[in-house]
Amino acid sequence: AAPAPDLAAPATDGEAPRAPEAAPSRPAPPAETSDPVAPDAPASDSDFAAPDGPEAPALPTDEETAAEDGRAGLGRQAGTIGNLAPEVRINRLPGADARETETETAPAPRAPLERFAVPSDAPAGAPLMAIVLLDDGPGPFGPEALAGFPFPLTVAVDPDWEGAEAAMRGYRAQGIEVAVLGALPDSAGPRDAEVAMQAWARAVPEAVAVLEAEVGTLQGSRALSEQIGAILADTGHGLVLHSQGLDTGAALAARAGVPTVTIFREIDAEGEDSNAIRRNLDQAAFRARTEGASVMLGRLRAETISALLLWGLQDRERNVTLVPVSKVLMRGQDAE
C-alpha cells in the first residue's frame, strides 16, 4: 500500500490545493434583524453596541413603572426645551429677549452733574446760595489757595489753557466742585457748539456744569441756544448762564431738560474792594431768601478770597445755606 500523503507538504504541480484546517469555532453573532449596513453608510448607534454576552434583562417601561407604584417613571425623556420650568435656561447663550431684559434693568450711567457733584446737606426749604469762582489760567492763586475753605465753593476752570486738567484735579483733591468755562464766538453755529463741547469735556472731564464765560457767549442766537440745550441734555451737564434780556437761552435749555440757573450778580467784576464784595454777598443772600436760591460769580483773586472769608465768619450767612452750584442746579430734582 502506498504511504499516506503528507498533509503539510505543499501542493505539487497538477495536484489540487488542500483546504486549510477549520479554525476553532466561536459563537455565531446574533442574527441581524435589520437590513445590513451598506459599506459607505454612516455609522449608527448599533455599530457601537457592547460586546456580545448574556442578554441583559429588559427594563420596565415608564408606563409599567408608573402603573406599579403610581409614580412618574424615572429616566423619562425630558422632551423639548419648551416644556422646561419657566425661566430655566440650560447651557444656552442669552438670546435677543435676554439682552433686551438686561438693557431694560441695567442702571443708567450717572450724569456728570450727579457723578461729580460735591455732596452737601441743606434743610428742606432752606434758601440756597452758591458762589462760583473763575480760574482762567496761570496766576498767583490755584487749588492750594482754597484749601480748608470754611464753606463750599465751585470753581470754573478755563479749558483753553494746557494746565486745565491739572487744575481741575487739584481742586477735586481739595474737595472742591468744578465747572468748565464755556465761550463761543459771535459767528458760532450749532456745529461749532458740538465741537467745542467735546473739547471742553476732554479738557475738564470732571465738570458738573458749563458756565458761560461772558454775557451772550453761549446765547448768540436761538438756534445756538437750542443746540447747546440738546448737547447738554445728552451729556448730562448742568448750565450756568448770565442773565440776558428775557433769559431765552435759559428757558430753551430748561425746556430741553437741562438743569439751568442764571447768575444773580458778579461780586468783583469792576475790581471791587473787600467791603463792596461783602455788600454784594449780602444782596445775594437776600435774593436767596426771597426767591429760594441765588448764584454769585467772582474771580480767584486775593481781595475776593479775603472778602469771602470775612463774610463767611459773620452771622448773617446763617440766614442762607451755602452750597456748591450743583445743589442749586438740582434743586428742582431734590424737591421731587
Buried (B, 14 or more C-beta within 10 A) or exposed (E): EEEEEEEEEEEEEEEEEEEEEEEEEEEEEEEEEEEEEEEEEEEEEEEEEEEEEEEEEEEEEBEEBBEEEEEEBEEEEEEEEEEEEEEEEEEEEEEEEEEEEEEEEEEEEEBBBBEBBBEBEBEEEBBBBBBBBBBBBEEEBBBEBBEEBEBBBBBBBBBBBEBBBEBBBBBBEBBBBBBBBBBBEEEBEBEBBEEBBEEBBEBBBBBBBBBBBEBBBBBBBEEBBBBBBBBBBEBBBBBBBBEBEEBEBBEBBBEBEBBBBBBBBBBBEEEBEBEBBBBBBBBBBBBBBEEBBBBBBBBBBEBBBBBBEBBBEEEEBEBBBBBBBBBBBBBEEEEE
